Amino acid sequence: MTDLAGTYRNLVALQGVYLDEKRAASAAEVLQRQHVVEQAATRELAFEAEPAGFAGTLNAGAK
Amino acid sequence: MSELLQAGAAELARMLRAKKVGAAEVMQATIGAAKQAHQRLNCFVRIDEEDALAAAKAADRALSRGSVAGPLAGVPMAHKDMYYREGVPSSLGSKIGPGRPAPATATALKRLDTTGAIQFGVLNMTEFAYGPTGHNYHLGHCRNAWNPDYITGGSSSGSGSSVAARANFVALGSDTGGSIRLPAHFCGVAGIKPTYGRVSRAGAMPLSFSMDTVGPLARNVEDCALVLQSIAGQDPADPTSSAQPVADYMAGLSRPVKGLRIGVPTGYFYDHVDPGVEQLVRGSLKAFTDLGCEVVEVGLPDIEPWNSAGIAIIAVEAAAQHATWLRERPQDYSDQVKARLELGVGVTGVQYINALRLRDHALRTWLATVMSKVDVIHAPVVSFATPTIAETDVGGGTKMTEVLGKLTRLMRPVNYLGLPSLAVPCGFQSHGLPCAFQLIGRPFDEGLLFRLGHAYQQVTDWHRKVPSMG
């Protein structure tokens, strides 16, 4: 098991969920991949951006 | 198949009001077809024969007195088994659900009740609505009416399958990452995923509160419009439901579509698309051109991060919703759903909040760069040929993320953006399974999607094709 998979396994175990090594390795790999994509996207976000803006934009987007 | 079962819901409602057919007669025929379809497709969880027939007889009496004005009076419906009726347990497609009597009736069901529609059963679904294929390891896999070896799509598997088999007129589904549009595509029926907040989620099983939407699957676009008309609108029981006024979808259905601009994306939606699927989806554009629409190519912003952020949001919210059961009853989940929930437990708080922070920016970008140029986007629902149940039986193993990710890739960004999307059948793939396109609109512009989808169905007959149930 890689360090990353082991860390992941410990992180979820802290929350009461126990994974075998294979499952932990697979999940850690998936999350790392997703994280790279999202990190690149959020780098461009304004420091002030907040989740609450979404509902307003959705309503304002109606014709 | 009985002639009574050929009509759409809106047409049937008109026939019932004109007393050309009786509600009890239609209900009897529907229940017969449902029992037959279920044997082959495993699409129902429960059929409430006695209650439904009693309600249909009452509807006949009321119709004969002229005292029923509901637009769907006497129309039989069965819904995904995640819409609560107070005191009645819903399976939620799971082992855990049947032990929990529902706390209150779903707003969507209450609103359908006021239209006079009669619920006669509940339908198979993916366990906790968390999966895009239609597999269910507790209730048995739901099967495609066009060929039972193939997937129905999920998670509204029974909704797609029963409506396609003409064993049901309309079925509520839910769409968090494609769960209405995927079964509509795979089963050859119409399905509307409304704008986030358009329909109350109160009394509907939660999966991801930021992404869940409620909508119908039906035999045609007109039926989708009629049902959405009945269930849409603000609801005090759901604080996330929108105060935006609900347009008169039915009145707008037959307005001309000439001059409307239909955008065809140049990237993402057509990346890695199967040539057979591409031919069918692009081929459907000719009908719109013939109707006087302007079809234009549109470049898209980078959507990949939005898909990824959508995955993170659903994963975390689902894991939070299930946290107690996941700790205390892990053995009661199927391997795949458990694996997906476990994935959500490991997403960090920072990643989750950033996925939510990015959402507003993503929607602004989409509205400014895409929807400023066109009225709707026309795109495939799925980019590859419909697979079999066996081919997609990946459980929670290492291929799971890849297979499920491929299935939902063209769906989830639309949920992330909160936009409405209508799936409309547009032909058959070389192995005989149906294919659909999706029309993606501006927020709360479901009426325009219905208008375009209905216009398409006035000049094509894919929605009238019925699978053989022999």
Interface residues (C-beta under 8 A of the other chain):
Chain A: Y8 L11 V12 Q15 G16 V17 L19 K22 R23 S26 A27 A28 V30 L31 Q34 H35 V37 E38 A40 A41 T42 E44 L45 A46 A49 E50 P51 G53 F54 A55 G56 T57 L58 N59 G61 A62 K63
Chain B: T195 Y196 G197 T240 S242 A243 Q244 D302 E304 P305 W306 S308 A309 I311 A312 A323 L326 R327 P330 A339 E342 L343 V345 G346 V347 Q351 I353 N354 A355 L356 R357 L358 R359 D360 H361 L363 R364 L367 M371 G396 T398 T401 G418 R442 P443 F444 D445
